[in-house]
Every structure is written in C-alpha cells, then in structure tokens.
Amino acid sequence: MEKIMNSYETLFVISPELSEDATKALVEKFTGLIAENGELGEVSEWGRRRLAYPINDMTEGYYVLVNFKSASDFPAELERIFKITDGILREIVVAHQ
C-alpha cells in the first residue's frame, strides 16, 4: 500500500556563530534527512538576517526555508532532531493544504 504524502514547509534559523562550512553542513544534514524520509522540494537559503528579537543574546541568524512532502509521522521526528541539534536557534514545521 502506498504511503500518503502530505505537503510541509519548514523554516529553521542557524546560529551566526558557526563557520560557513558548519552552516553549510547543517543545511545539508537537514535537506538530506528530509530527502531520505520524503520528497525534497524547493530549498531557499535566505542567508543572514536580523532576528525579530534576540535569541541567546544573538541578533542575527542564517535562515533556510524548505518545502517537502512526507508521511504524516515525519514532521514530529524532524522537529525532535532540530531541537537536539546544536546550532539551531529556532525552527517551525507547517503543513500545507
């Protein structure tokens, strides 16, 4: 039986204190994880931007927006991995209709 794929979008903010290589590695880690567990859509790296409010005394972050399709159980696992990964300041996963 074919798994039902739902559309999702995630936006995550990476700490500006990481080096360029470490930032790129985190982006590749999460896009790879999404590709393994679903269909990777558009990946938009917005780059360094000012945060709306300071997080851990930081005023900037590296923003990445990813569209993807996956089974309904994967977004919870993705959020769990975001939360335990050093260098991720904030993340959100939203379902699309």
C-alpha positions as CSV (number, residue, x, y, z in Angstrom):
1,M,0.0,0.0,0.0
2,E,1.3,3.4,-0.9
3,K,2.0,5.9,1.9
4,I,0.0,9.1,1.8
5,M,2.4,12.1,1.3
6,N,1.4,15.5,2.8
7,S,3.0,18.8,1.9
8,Y,5.0,20.6,4.5
9,E,7.3,23.6,4.8
10,T,10.0,24.2,7.4
11,L,11.9,27.3,8.3
12,F,14.9,27.0,10.5
13,V,17.4,29.5,11.8
14,I,21.1,28.6,12.3
15,S,23.4,30.3,14.7
16,P,25.5,33.1,13.2
17,E,28.4,32.0,15.4
18,L,29.0,28.8,13.3
19,S,31.6,28.9,10.5
20,E,30.4,29.0,6.9
21,D,31.4,25.3,6.5
22,A,29.5,24.3,9.6
23,T,26.4,26.2,8.5
24,K,26.5,24.5,5.1
25,A,26.9,21.1,6.8
26,L,23.8,21.8,8.9
27,V,21.8,22.8,5.8
28,E,23.0,19.6,4.0
29,K,22.2,17.5,7.1
30,F,18.6,18.6,7.2
31,T,17.9,18.6,3.5
32,G,19.5,15.1,3.3
33,L,17.3,13.9,6.2
34,I,14.2,15.3,4.5
35,A,15.1,13.7,1.2
36,E,15.6,10.3,2.9
37,N,12.2,10.4,4.5
38,G,10.1,12.1,1.8
39,E,10.3,14.2,-1.3
40,L,12.5,17.3,-1.1
41,G,11.0,20.3,-2.8
42,E,12.4,23.8,-3.1
43,V,15.2,24.9,-0.7
44,S,15.6,28.6,-0.3
45,E,18.7,29.8,1.7
46,W,17.8,33.3,2.7
47,G,21.2,33.9,4.3
48,R,22.0,36.0,7.4
49,R,19.2,38.2,8.5
50,R,18.3,40.2,11.6
51,L,16.1,38.4,14.1
52,A,12.9,40.0,15.2
53,Y,14.1,39.7,18.8
54,P,17.4,38.5,20.4
55,I,17.7,34.7,20.9
56,N,20.5,33.7,23.3
57,D,22.0,37.2,23.0
58,M,22.2,36.9,19.2
59,T,20.6,39.4,16.9
60,E,21.2,37.6,13.6
61,G,20.7,34.2,12.2
62,Y,21.1,32.2,9.0
63,Y,17.6,31.4,7.6
64,V,16.7,28.4,5.5
65,L,13.2,27.6,4.1
66,V,12.5,24.1,2.8
67,N,9.3,22.7,1.1
68,F,8.9,19.0,1.2
69,K,6.4,16.1,1.1
70,S,6.4,13.2,3.6
71,A,4.3,10.8,5.6
72,S,2.5,12.5,8.5
73,D,4.7,11.0,11.2
74,F,8.0,12.5,9.9
75,P,7.5,16.2,10.8
76,A,7.4,15.4,14.5
77,E,10.7,13.5,14.2
78,L,12.2,16.4,12.2
79,E,11.3,18.8,15.0
80,R,12.8,16.5,17.6
81,I,16.1,16.4,15.6
82,F,16.0,20.2,15.2
83,K,15.6,20.6,19.0
84,I,18.6,18.4,19.9
85,T,21.0,19.8,17.2
86,D,23.5,22.4,18.4
87,G,23.5,25.5,16.2
88,I,19.7,25.6,15.5
89,L,18.2,28.7,17.1
90,R,14.6,28.2,16.1
91,E,12.6,26.0,13.8
92,I,9.0,25.6,12.7
93,V,7.3,22.9,10.5
94,V,4.0,23.8,8.9
95,A,1.5,21.6,7.0
96,H,0.2,22.9,3.6
97,Q,-3.2,22.2,2.2
